[in-house]
Amino acid sequence: MRWIILVIIYVVLDIYAFQAFKTVTRHTWIYFLYLILSLAVLGYMLYQFNIPEKEGLTGPRSYAIGFFLAFFVPKLILFVLLFGEDLVRLVVSGFQKLIHTNEAYSLPSRRKFVSQIALGIAAIPFASLLYGMYQGRYNYKVLKYVLHFDDLPEAFDGYRITQISDVHSGSFDNPVKIQYGIDLINEQQSDAIMFTGDLVNNKASEMDQWKTKFASLSAPDGVYSVLGNHDYGDYVNWDSAAAKKANLDALKNVHREMGWNLLLDENKILKRGKDSIAIVGVENWGAGFKQVGDLGRASAGLTEKEFKILLSHDPSHWQERVKVDNKKFHLTLSGHTHGMQFGIEIPGWFKWSPVQYRYEHWAGIYEEAGRFLNVNRGFGFLAYPGRVGIWPEVSVIELRKGPKPV
């Protein structure tokens, strides 16, 4: 039924888009080319999502999603603009009929310049979504932040953390680009590297060809990691509960094989002389997603006095539980949202993505009452095989003691 609804919506949008082309040009070959491409994209989408033996949102399915979005979004824009013109045409013709009651009713024809403007506007997301698939998904950016804390232990003044999140290795298809991203992480020469979940899309085996590369990540104080909602295998139809558990056990072992310190509702103490900070890792807890993490168990043995860095995949955990916890988690590192892999960002001026209507905290640094949250935009991608405006991110956070300079 859902596919029938999708086809109906797609056809309705197609009718309006086709009208724009007819208004702008008289070349019939353009009409045929448009219709062939449009039907091919829809057919490929229906084919990929109705193959019984396939599952997940990777490989050909992800490209089916990408090409579908590249056609669907521009058509939606065309529909909105041309439907708006139709409403104006109806009002104008109705007004003319009231004034000239003896004349036959006629609807004004479409204006060519309106269709030209509509097509020009629609071309922007069309080109952007195709570019995002071709280049944007591996367009890694290093974003650097300096955070100030009055109670940061003296020995950790200037301590640097590199955070990555949402690798989604099952979506990768370019070893050269992935190696470039890994080298970029190591080039930051931070004191510690912290990964905040979603190593895979669904299965531990997705890391088979990538774990050697990610094992090369190194920092003086090590690599720390937690699980994300995709790591539990909840989005796959397993043959049995035992098979699902075996997959999760295998994924946990992948972390260990790579030399990462996987924190499963537990904490580790990093010491420098007489000073120390606590690295706390909680299993996934998200509003509307899997909630297995136990913040109390993860911070067992700690009080409100220690300086604490929390790794928690879903930023809604910070909003719902972490920022009001009496133990005071100074800095929380999260991911999960990907920034929806689509949006507009002008650093220091403007930041927008559709995901902000789902998550209050969705990308970058947030602060309340001296407690900070960084939401990493993600290293990889899922479903739509690209990124537009919201680029894959390597976060570098420097901790400084004392108040922020005015």
C-alpha positions in Angstrom: 0.0 0.0 0.0 2.8 2.4 0.9 4.4 1.9 -2.5 1.1 2.7 -4.2 0.9 5.9 -2.3 4.5 6.8 -3.2 3.8 6.1 -6.9 0.7 8.3 -6.8 2.6 11.2 -5.2 5.5 10.8 -7.6 3.1 10.8 -10.6 1.3 13.9 -9.4 4.6 15.7 -8.9 5.7 14.5 -12.3 2.6 16.1 -14.0 3.5 19.5 -12.6 7.2 19.1 -13.4 6.4 18.1 -17.0 4.2 21.1 -17.4 7.2 23.3 -16.5 9.2 21.7 -19.3 6.4 22.1 -21.8 6.0 25.8 -21.0 9.8 26.4 -21.3 10.6 24.4 -24.4 9.0 22.9 -27.5 11.6 20.2 -28.1 9.8 16.9 -27.8 13.1 15.0 -27.3 13.5 16.8 -24.0 10.0 15.6 -23.0 10.9 12.0 -23.8 14.3 12.2 -22.1 12.7 13.6 -18.9 10.0 11.0 -18.8 12.4 8.1 -19.5 14.8 9.3 -16.7 11.9 9.9 -14.3 10.4 6.5 -14.8 13.8 4.8 -14.7 14.5 6.3 -11.3 11.1 5.3 -9.9 11.4 1.8 -11.4 14.9 1.3 -9.9 13.6 2.4 -6.5 10.7 0.0 -6.6 12.9 -2.9 -7.9 15.5 -2.5 -5.2 13.0 -2.3 -2.3 11.0 -5.3 -3.5 13.8 -7.9 -3.8 13.0 -10.4 -1.0 16.6 -11.5 -0.4 17.9 -7.9 0.1 17.8 -5.9 3.3 19.3 -2.8 4.7 20.0 0.6 3.1 23.4 0.0 1.6 24.8 -0.7 -1.9 22.4 -0.5 -4.8 19.5 0.3 -2.4 21.3 3.4 -1.1 21.9 4.6 -4.7 18.3 4.0 -5.5 17.5 6.3 -2.6 20.0 8.9 -3.7 18.8 9.1 -7.3 15.2 9.1 -6.1 15.8 12.0 -3.8 17.7 13.9 -6.6 14.5 13.7 -8.7 11.9 13.8 -6.0 13.0 16.9 -4.1 13.2 19.2 -7.3 9.8 18.0 -8.4 8.4 18.8 -5.0 9.8 22.4 -5.3 8.4 22.6 -8.8 5.0 21.5 -7.5 4.9 24.1 -4.8 5.9 26.9 -7.1 3.6 25.9 -10.0 0.7 25.0 -7.8 1.1 28.5 -6.3 0.9 30.0 -9.8 -2.2 27.9 -10.5 -3.9 29.4 -7.4 -3.1 32.9 -8.7 -4.4 32.0 -12.1 -7.6 30.7 -10.6 -8.1 33.9 -8.6 -7.3 36.2 -11.5 -9.7 34.3 -13.9 -12.4 34.3 -11.2 -12.1 38.0 -10.7 -12.2 38.7 -14.4 -15.4 36.6 -14.7 -17.0 38.6 -11.9 -16.2 41.9 -13.8 -17.0 40.6 -17.2 -20.0 38.4 -16.6 -20.9 38.2 -20.3 -17.6 36.7 -21.3 -16.8 33.0 -21.4 -14.7 31.8 -18.5 -11.0 31.1 -19.4 -8.0 30.3 -17.4 -4.9 32.4 -18.1 -2.0 30.3 -19.6 1.1 29.6 -17.6 3.7 32.3 -17.7 7.0 31.1 -19.2 9.2 33.1 -16.9 7.6 31.5 -13.8 8.4 28.1 -15.1 11.9 29.2 -15.9 12.4 30.5 -12.4 10.9 27.3 -10.9 13.2 25.1 -13.0 16.2 27.2 -12.0 15.4 26.9 -8.3 14.7 23.2 -8.6 18.0 22.7 -10.4 19.9 23.7 -7.2 18.9 20.7 -5.0 19.1 18.4 -8.1 22.7 19.3 -8.7 23.5 19.4 -5.0 22.2 15.9 -4.3 24.1 14.5 -7.2 27.2 16.3 -6.1 26.7 15.0 -2.5 26.7 11.5 -3.9 29.8 12.0 -6.1 32.0 14.1 -3.8 30.3 15.3 -0.6 30.2 12.0 1.3 34.0 12.0 1.6 34.5 15.7 2.0 36.0 15.4 5.5 36.2 18.6 7.6 38.2 19.1 10.8 36.3 21.3 13.2 38.2 22.7 16.2 36.8 23.9 19.5 38.3 25.3 22.7 36.2 24.8 25.8 37.0 26.4 29.2 36.3 24.9 32.6 37.1 26.4 36.0 37.4 23.0 37.6 39.6 21.3 35.0 42.6 19.6 36.7 45.7 21.7 36.2 47.6 18.8 34.5 44.9 18.6 31.8 45.0 22.2 30.8 45.4 22.0 27.0 44.3 18.4 26.8 43.2 17.6 23.2 40.5 15.1 22.2 39.7 14.0 18.7 36.1 12.8 18.3 34.6 10.8 15.5 31.2 9.2 15.3 28.9 7.2 13.1 31.4 5.4 10.9 28.6 3.2 9.3 31.3 1.0 7.6 28.7 -1.0 5.7 28.2 2.1 3.5 31.8 2.5 2.5 33.0 1.8 -1.1 36.2 3.8 -1.5 39.3 2.6 0.4 41.4 5.5 -0.7 39.0 8.1 0.7 38.6 6.2 3.9 42.3 6.0 4.4 42.5 9.7 3.8 39.9 10.3 6.6 41.8 8.0 9.0 45.1 9.8 8.2 43.3 13.1 8.9 42.3 11.9 12.3 45.8 10.8 13.2 47.3 14.1 11.9 45.5 15.9 14.7 47.9 14.4 17.2 45.4 14.6 20.1 46.0 13.1 23.5 43.0 10.7 23.1 40.6 9.6 20.3 37.0 9.0 21.2 34.4 7.3 19.0 30.7 7.7 19.9 28.9 4.8 18.3 27.5 3.3 15.1 30.5 1.5 13.8 28.4 -0.5 11.4 25.0 -0.3 9.8 23.8 -3.7 11.0 26.4 -6.5 11.0 29.8 -6.9 12.5 31.0 -8.4 9.3 30.7 -5.0 7.7 34.0 -4.1 9.4 36.0 -7.1 8.0 37.7 -5.1 5.2 38.0 -1.9 7.3 39.2 -2.9 10.8 42.9 -3.0 9.8 42.6 0.6 8.7 40.8 1.8 11.8 43.2 -0.1 14.0 45.8 2.3 12.8 44.1 5.1 14.8 46.4 6.0 17.7 46.8 8.5 20.5 49.0 8.6 23.6 46.0 7.9 26.0 44.4 5.5 23.5 41.1 5.2 21.6 37.8 5.0 23.6 34.5 3.9 22.1 30.9 3.2 22.8 28.0 1.5 20.9 25.3 3.3 18.9 21.8 2.1 18.1 22.9 0.5 14.8 25.5 -1.6 16.5 22.9 -3.8 18.2 21.6 -5.3 15.0 18.1 -4.2 15.6 17.4 -3.4 12.0 18.0 -6.9 10.6 15.7 -9.9 10.6 17.9 -12.5 12.4 17.2 -16.2 12.2 17.3 -16.4 16.0 18.0 -14.4 19.1 21.2 -16.4 19.5 22.4 -15.2 16.0 21.7 -11.6 16.9 23.6 -11.9 20.2 26.5 -13.6 18.4 26.7 -10.6 16.0 26.8 -8.1 18.9 29.5 -10.2 20.6 31.5 -10.2 17.3 31.2 -6.4 17.0 32.4 -5.9 20.6 35.4 -8.1 19.7 36.1 -6.0 16.6 36.6 -3.0 19.0 39.1 -5.1 21.0 40.9 -6.3 17.9 41.4 -2.7 16.8 42.9 -1.9 20.2 39.9 0.4 21.1 38.7 0.6 24.7 35.0 -0.2 24.4 33.2 1.2 27.4 30.0 -0.7 28.2 28.4 1.3 31.0 31.7 1.8 32.7 34.5 4.3 33.2 38.2 4.7 33.1 40.5 7.1 34.9 43.2 9.0 33.1 46.0 10.2 35.3 48.7 12.8 34.9 50.7 13.1 38.1 48.4 13.7 40.9 45.6 14.9 38.7 43.0 12.8 36.9 39.9 12.9 34.7 37.2 10.2 34.2 36.2 8.9 30.8 32.7 7.5 31.1 31.1 5.4 28.4 27.4 4.5 28.3 25.5 2.1 26.1 23.0 3.5 23.7 20.2 5.6 25.3 18.0 7.7 23.0 14.6 9.2 23.1 12.6 7.1 20.6 15.5 4.7 20.1 17.1 1.8 22.0 17.5 2.6 25.7 19.9 0.1 27.3 22.4 2.5 28.7 22.6 3.0 32.5 24.3 6.3 33.4 24.4 5.3 37.1 26.2 2.1 36.4 28.5 3.8 33.9 29.6 6.4 36.5 29.8 4.0 39.5 32.5 5.0 41.9 32.5 8.6 40.8 31.1 11.6 42.6 30.3 15.2 41.5 33.9 16.2 42.2 35.8 14.4 39.4 36.1 16.0 36.0 34.1 13.8 33.6 33.9 13.3 29.9 30.9 11.2 28.8 30.6 9.2 25.6 26.9 8.7 24.8 25.8 8.1 21.2 22.4 9.9 21.2 22.3 13.6 22.1 18.8 13.3 23.4 20.4 11.5 26.4 22.1 14.7 27.3 18.8 16.6 27.0 16.7 14.1 29.0 19.2 12.8 31.6 22.8 13.8 31.5 22.7 17.6 31.9 20.6 17.4 35.1 22.5 14.6 36.7 23.9 15.4 40.1 27.3 13.9 39.3 27.9 16.7 36.8 29.3 15.5 33.5 31.4 18.3 32.3 31.6 17.3 28.6 29.4 14.9 26.7 30.3 13.6 23.3 27.5 12.4 21.0 26.7 11.8 17.3 23.7 9.9 15.9 22.0 12.7 13.9 24.5 13.0 11.0 23.1 16.5 10.7 20.7 14.5 8.4 23.6 14.7 5.9 21.8 17.7 4.4 21.6 21.3 5.3 23.2 24.8 5.2 26.0 26.0 7.4 27.8 29.3 7.5 30.2 29.0 10.4 29.4 31.5 13.1 26.3 32.8 11.3 23.8 30.3 10.2 23.0 26.6 10.7 20.0 24.8 9.4 19.0 21.2 8.6 15.6 19.4 8.6 16.9 17.3 11.5 16.6 20.2 13.8 12.8 19.7 13.9 13.5 16.3 15.4 16.5 17.0 17.6 17.1 20.2 19.7 20.8 19.5 19.7 21.9 18.1 16.4 25.4 19.5 15.4 28.2 21.3 17.1 28.8 22.6 20.6 26.0 23.3 23.1 26.3 24.6 26.7 24.0 24.9 29.7 25.2 25.8 33.2 28.8 25.0 32.4 28.0 21.5 31.0 28.9 21.1 27.4 27.7 18.8 24.6 29.4 18.2 21.2 27.2 16.5 18.6 29.6 15.2 15.9 28.1 15.3 12.4 29.4 11.8 11.7 32.3 10.2 9.7 30.2 8.1 7.4 26.8 8.1 5.8 23.6 6.0 5.8 20.7 5.5 3.3 21.3 8.6 1.1 24.9 7.8 -0.1 26.1 11.4 0.1 26.3 14.6 2.0 25.2 18.1 1.1 26.2 21.1 3.2 26.7 18.9 6.3 30.1 17.4 5.7 31.7 14.4 7.4 33.4 15.6 10.5 36.5 15.1 12.7 36.0 17.1 15.9 39.1 18.3 17.8 38.3 19.7 21.3 40.9 21.4 23.4 40.2 21.6 27.2 41.4 24.8 28.9 41.4 25.7 32.6 39.8 28.9 33.7 37.1 31.2 32.3 36.6 31.9 28.7 38.5 35.0 27.6 36.2 38.0 27.0 
